[in-house]
Amino acid sequence: TRVSFSYDGNTVTLPVEISEGLAAGQVGLPMGMPGIAPVLAGARLEDLREAQQ
């Protein structure tokens, strides 16, 4: 399963990995990965959705 969201006019699509270290409703993003801006740390994602296959 993959999820996607938009940031600064770009759509980011990532694979889903389940982590017990996150609370329900939290999303962990790979900071430093191309397309993942450090300013997203602590940001609220409004359009997180399952990516089209």
N, C-alpha and C positions, 0 to 999 in steps of 0.2 A: 504494500500500500504506500502511496505517495501523497503528500499534501502540498498545497501551493498557497501563496499569499502574494500580495502586491506591496511594493515599497518604492517610493520615488519614481513611479512610472514603469517599473520593471516587475515582472512576475518571477518569483523564486519557487522552484519545485524541489522538494527534498524527500528522501525515503523516511518512513516512520520507524522509530526505534522506541520501545517502551523502556522507561527508566523509573525504578521505584524511588529514586531520589527526588522526584518532582511531585508536587501536590496535584490533586485533581484540578484541571483547568489551566495548568502551567504548561508552557512549551519551552523546551531547551533548544537553542539554535547554535550551530557550529560557528562561533565568532572567528573571524579571520579567514573563513572560506570565501572564495570569490563570489560576489553577489550578496554576501551577508555583511552589511555595514555595522561597525561597532556601535553606532548610535542606536541600533535596535535593542541594545541591552536595556532591559527594564521597560521596553515599549509595549504598548497594547496592540495586538493584532486584531483588526476588525473583520478581515475577510479570509481567515484561515478556512480552507475547504479541502475536500478530497480531490486530488488531481485527476484529470481525465486520463484514462489509460491509452 
